[in-house]
């Protein structure tokens, strides 16, 4: 450490110590101001960048003032802030990619539970609690109350899960032998927070479903019928 600080110490010995102290104090105040400003920032990327600038300034200050605990603290914080900045940039790229890609739910399959049902079996009844979403892998499903057929590759059940009153508004019956993949509402929420791509897909799906329902009901003035079409 003595060798590292030798240029700094020799500079102090050959220059006015009062002037050096004033510069150190200014440097310390600058670092403190940068650190203080991070507490008022709402955007995470600028916050991390200013935080790193504060860490670097504190490191220079701590080396010259020989405040070793402060030096250790900011030597540790600097790479942590850099790591969080990289994470945030990757997250933004994932979100951007999700918003541009076509909807695909392949990444959900490892998190889902497989169910095999026979023709005529009921997936859920009207009035049942909506606590799952489903992905139809094979077969055909029919909605009893409506002239709606669900085909393989379609995700359904999300409308009921996210409704203010989470109940099924129609009965879903197997039109053939089907293979379903299901995910509970707790798993959905966990995946939503962990995977921004899933969050974007889910929002896109909900908007698409609302758009379809609006198209199906634009000529129908019955509020009850319109409500029932928002089943899944």
GIRA-V501766 format. One record per helix or strand of 3 or more residues. SS is the DSSP state (A for helix, B for strand). FROM is the first residue (numbers start at 1). TO is the last residue. If there is no record, write none. Layout:
BEGIN
{{SS,FROM,TO} {SS,FROM,TO}}
END
This chain:
BEGIN
{{A,2,14} {A,17,38} {A,44,65} {A,68,100} {A,106,111} {B,113,117} {B,122,124} {B,132,138} {B,141,143} {B,148,150} {A,158,162} {B,172,174} {B,178,184} {A,185,194} {A,196,217} {A,223,228}}
END
